């Protein structure tokens, strides 16, 4: 389960964040399935590495976790920004993917614009104050990259890993700026759902269920785009206010059960 929460994708987001707290999806899924939740790299208790992070890096973390647990195949679920690595996982490792369950995929023009502005705000802070001040800000604040972009995408690791922070401040600032600029461009590269190329998704026959959101970060158009690109996708065309604890988990379990019966 690739967690929701944007760049603060900690495992607890499945039970504490907005709609996920409301529909209690983890409570319902775990009654029948083993649910593997984890802090995505650069968040929570997971580590990180200063590099131009791509969706493939997030996929590799998920694949490595399944291999560590000796699990050959799994249903792959994503929530919010977690839908991006979930789809990318399905494309890269179809032999490991029983199905794709995509809840409120991120995407849309506003999502791309706001996401790139977040990276730009971080780089402006670095240019004005330097990397040392980024570390100081991380240590003095409990805020995530999404809550305070000045701290940057590695803020969680800077806060709790002294060795990582020491290496962070010794970087060449210009090289760092280029790396972050490239990261923003490649993660937020389209005005629809990022994560995998349409030509690759169109060749994927993995069963998929798409449940749309409808706001500035989770454009309904992004969910429709995934429906268009995933040949065997089921699209649950239900408004957000009708996605309740009674209806949403039941629809997901119905889908998963149908896949199991194939």
Buried (B, 14 or more C-beta within 10 A) or exposed (E): BBBBBBBBBBBBBBEEBBBBBEBBBBEBBEEEBEBBBBBBBBBBEBEBEBEBBBBBBBBBBBBEEBEEEEEEEBBBBBBBBBBBBBBBBBBBBEEBBBBBBBBBBBBBBBBBEBBBEBBBBBBEBBEEEEBEBBBBBBBEBEBBBBEBBBBBBBBBBBBEBEEBBEEBBEEEEEEBBEBBBBBBEBBBEBBBBBBBEBEBBEEBEBBBBBBBBBEEBBBBBBBBBBBBBBEEBBBBEBEBEEBBBEEBBEBBBEBBEEBEEE
